[in-house]
């Protein structure tokens, strides 16, 4: 199996590189590979600054940070979905199960409706997402243990609570503010910049590397708590570590780009179909698939019509039929437990 998995990872890496080049060249303003190469060479100090000012703005300030943010968001959501499904032994959960989505939406809405109290919308969204997850853990904690079923139920309760607060914010918002809240919740990379890329990379990449290094423990956790204990790990502690890392990566991305659903649900299953149930391969595979899928969706969102389509619409159009197929035909088979 390993001999077939390694070339598959290389193939996905090449496909991601090709998709990155295609996305860089796609858009309302036509670019050639030479234009892109000139801009990158100038900024990396590898050649003379022969790029035009227009090309520099489009490549370096608009498209490149946007595409890098899309890649990291796709990776974070897909790997977080893999972790959540492994920790809860449930093939239908995704990163938002503990209230990340509702908490982040609530934080963003507070920043939009009360900008004097919450001046930075991205920070407010991140704090809202992390507050929801922390509250879910506290509610589920009982006698030093955090049972997975109780944690999921706590996440549902906390998500409902934050959704109610979000509803109040929508009621209090003006028409302009309500429109801004709605567009934020649809997700998108419209305002991506190098600051977003830097902050996201500093938070997401270390989390993904640690998760990948601990993937063998996720394999043991997927067997069940009793089996994990018999093999020498403390399932509750390991589960908390995985969930904190996955939630941190997802929360940072959500705070930067808004709510983008389905990626964390679909990509882990696609990776398992390609690599089997071993999380040591599923995690890098889902990261590459998530990045590739997010890039393609973002490119479609930018180029299908004259105006940009919120990316959550694109992912939902694909995600809803996928979930229906998963429920009807492959619910148990794909998970391979």
C-alpha positions, 0 to 999 in steps of 0.5 A: 500500500505504501508504494502506491500512496507515496506516488499518489501524494506526489501526484496530488502535489503536482495537481495543486501546483498546476491549480495554483498556476491556473488560478493565478492566470485566471481572472478579469485581467489576463496575465501570462506566465511571463508576467507572473514570473517577472513579478515574483522574480522582482519581489524575491530578488531573483531578477531585475524589476521589469514588471509593470505596476499593474501586473505587480498590483494584480499578482503580488497584492491581489491574487497571490495572497488570496490564493495562498490564503485559500490553500491554507484554509482548504488544508485547515478545514480538511485536516480539522474534519479528519481529526474530528471524524477520528476523535468522535468516530463519526463520519458525518462531523466537521470542524463546526460541530463544537460551535466554531461557526456560530461563535465566530459568526456571533463575534463578527456580527458584534464587531459589525453592529458595535464597531466601537466596542469591537474594532477588529472584526477578524479578532472578534470572530476568532475570539467568538469561535474559541469562546464557543469551543471552550464553553463546549469543553467546560460543559462536557467536562465531568469528573476529569473526563470529556465523553465524546457524545457529551462533547458533541451535545454540548457543542450543539447546545452552545452553537444554538446559544450563539446562534440566538445571540447572532439572531439578536444582532441581525435584529438590531442591525441596520440594512447595511450592517445586515447585508455585511453580516450576511456576506461575511457568513457566506465566506470569501477571500475578497479582502485577502492580504499579506497580513491575513496570510502571515497570521493564518500561516503562523497559526495553521501550519504548526497545528497541521504539522503537529497533527500530522506528527501525531497521526498514529495516535489518531489511528489508535483513538479511532479504534475506541477508548478501551482499545486505545487505553490497552495500547498505552495512550490516555484517550481523553487527553489525546482527544483534547490535544487533537481537538484544540489543534484542529479547532485553533486552525479552523477558527483562525481561518474562519475569522479571516474568510468567514464561514465555508462549509462542507470542505471539512466533511467531504475531503476526509472521505475523499482522502480515505477512498484514495489512501485507506483508513490510515490517518498517517496518509489520510491527513496529508492527503486530505490537506492536499485535496482540501487545498486543491478543492478550495482553489478550484472553488475560488477560481470558479467564484471569481470567473463564472460571472461578471461579479464574484459569487460567495464561495460558500455557495459553490461549496454547498452546491457540491456538498449537499449532493455529496452528503446525500450520497454519503448517507444513502450509499457509503455511510459505514463503508467509507469509514472503514472502522 
